[in-house]
Amino acid sequence: MKITLAAVLSTRSLLEAGGRWFDDYVSRIARYTPCESQAFESEKALLEWIERQQGRTRAYAILFDSRGRQYSSEEFAAQVGRLRDEGTQRVVFAIGPADGWSPAAKQRADLLLSLGLMTLPHQLARVVVAEQVYRAFTILAGHPYHSGH
Ligand SMILES: C[S@@+](CC[C@H](N)C(=O)[O-])C[C@H]1O[C@@H](n2cnc3c(N)ncnc32)[C@H](O)[C@@H]1O
């Protein structure tokens, strides 16, 4: 299972804030499964890229939206584990545009997931997503990183 941490950003400099933390989690995730990060200038570019990722299985798109479903870290890990065990080839975790996702993007999403009801800035949201993906793999592996408190 290959993981892509994606973000729709109109300004590339937004990527730099939180960069060291983000990069650290990307390398930690890569100990468990191939992981890359991708930035897109528009939602359209992201959605087109997702459609081009067709392999043996359709890319599974998890779009982050404050009004989406809320999972505990354990529930999130279980979802990641299901996708891995089902043989999903690529899972995309995406942070959206400043104005939020369009109806078309929400329709394409396999899962709309919230990090909580408060709105976070892009830079922070992508670090939180990267950390939770890493945490999910440690939970699946029984690694002591996650104590559940
Ligand atoms: C700065 S936010 C945009 C917020 C948008 N202007 C609004 O008021 O809903 C940019 C992106 O960060 C992500 N994001 C921010 N807070 C979030 C949260 N609490 N849960 C999930 N995603 C969040 C979403 O992907 C959102 O599209």
The ligand as an ORCA input file, in Angstrom:
! r2SCAN-3c Opt
* xyz 0 1
  C      -7.579     26.540      6.385
  S      -8.546     25.164      6.106
  C      -9.894     25.821      5.170
  C     -11.018     26.107      6.028
  C     -12.240     26.662      5.318
  N     -11.948     28.003      4.921
  C     -13.388     26.572      6.263
  O     -13.679     27.548      6.916
  O     -13.931     25.471      6.368
  C      -7.733     24.320      4.833
  C      -7.942     22.837      4.865
  O      -7.464     22.314      6.091
  C      -8.183     21.136      6.421
  N      -8.736     21.290      7.760
  C      -8.678     22.375      8.560
  N      -9.271     22.129      9.728
  C      -9.714     20.856      9.680
  C     -10.405     20.008     10.598
  N     -10.768     20.430     11.791
  N     -10.681     18.760     10.207
  C     -10.327     18.310      8.993
  N      -9.684     19.056      8.086
  C      -9.376     20.321      8.428
  C      -9.246     20.927      5.370
  O      -8.776     19.986      4.429
  C      -9.372     22.326      4.760
  O      -9.815     22.258      3.439
*
